[in-house]
């Protein structure tokens, strides 16, 4: 079941289950902007939101 081989999703799930492995869920979007700061905020010269 390497990369590039076609196989059934249930077959892969059964194989993972037999090996005691669990699929890793995708991470949700994490906001990285900190708006709570005391730094200067510059003018919006480009007219963006």
Secondary structure by P-SEA (a helix, b strand, c coil): ccccbbbbaaaaaaaaaaabbbbbccccccccccccccccccccccccc
